[in-house]
Structure formats: structure tokens, C-alpha cells
Amino acid sequence: MTEQKLIAVVGATGAQGGGLARAILADPSGEFGVRALTRNPESAKAKELAAAGAEVVAADLDDEASVRAAFEGVYGAFVVTNYWVDRTPEEEAARTRAEMELQQADIAATAAKDAGVAHVIWSTLEDTRPFFSDRDDVPSLTTGATRCRTSTRRARRTSCSRSTAYRRRSCGPRSTSMPSSTGCRRPAARTAG
């Protein structure tokens, strides 16, 4: 049997991440394995995932070192930010939920790029492109962080990053076919090699 491609699943004990982790573990092909990322690897849900065959690791999107370690050696990553976490009024005053989500996404994008993760999916709120399309501080795997710059607004609309599923209008030379509704061009198909 060939070695499994490992998928890091952020929030593996939550609703979205847990559903994905269980689906991968239940796949009869066995092509993929799960590295379940959770803030509490001792929780009952984390132990259930471990019993089902997942590698459970402690990681928190607010702790860059833990995310970097968790992404090492993985083929793909599913990232769901913790927008709805219970927060104190002091935490809300120090950092808005939107700021928190962007910082967590930046940590995940940078860690994924540095680890050479081939595919990343960021599950977030509704389509944010109308709100963030002109911002330079939205994370991009192409640049490894948030400093994605292009010279014109048009260039931003016509160049899509290959592995940045969450930022369809990012800059960078590696582009792939995107739905025409994104405003991105459809380049020729790539061949392996």
C-alpha cells in the first residue's frame, strides 16, 4: 500500500472540521489520512478521532508555532477560523472578530506556504470578495503572508493564485482555472512533469 496523503484539519473537533475529518477517515480508498488539529487533544471528541485513526495534535490558530508544527509534512490543509468563539468584552476591545480572523488566516497561510502544503481550503463566512478585493492585508499563499501587491486593479482581477482557494483574486504567477464569475482568466491546462 502506498503512503497516505496527510490532510491537516483545523477545528477537527468542531462541526465543519469534525465532519471533514470523519469523512476522510471513513473513505474506503484510504488515500488520505487525517492530522486532527485541536486546541484540546484531551477532549472526548479528540479521543474519538484518535480511536478512528486520526493523528491528533494540539494547535491553535493564535499560536503560530503550533500551526507551523502541525502543517509540517502534510499534503493538504482545511482551515476554519474561530470567528464564533466566546470572547470577553476585553478581548473584543483589543481585537475585533474580523481582525482575529485575518490574523489567524495569515498565520495559517504563512505556515502552509513555508511547509510546502500543496492544497489549502479556508472556510470562512459568506463571500468576502466584495469587502476585501482591494485590500493588501488579506492573506495569500502566493506571497506567504499579506503583502500581495499588483500595479493595477485590473491585474488583481485577472491573476488567480493556484493554491489560494480562499483568495481568488490574489496576485502571483501560478494561476489555474477559476469560475468565470470570479473575473479571473482561464489559462491553459497544466500537465504533470
C-alpha angles and dihedrals in degrees: 000000000000121000115272120249105241120228118198109216115197113207091019092165093052131082101269100031092040092052091051094045092051091047092052092046091049094050106116093209090068090208092136134045127200130238100191112208116202137156089230115039090176094063120114092247092051091051090050090054091049090051089052091055106270123136102234118206134174112246136151125193088224090058108069095189092056092050092048091052092046093051095050111116097003124133096208141004136211111203124192114176120221099243096147099048116133109262135184121239087251091055090048091051093049096048130006119229090250091052090047092051093049092048091049091048090049091053091048094046094048093046092047093049093047092048092049095241107181099208132023130181119192113199110202140148125297121323103305099185094102089056102040107027094106098039123106094200097069109109120256129186089210092068097027092236141022103298099100110150134175129179098236139025089238092058090055090055096050104046122069126186115240098224102026101097092167097051107049094173101051125133125249144104097258109082133162137188113298130179111277089238089073091063091238124134122248108234124199117283116271123232126216117252 
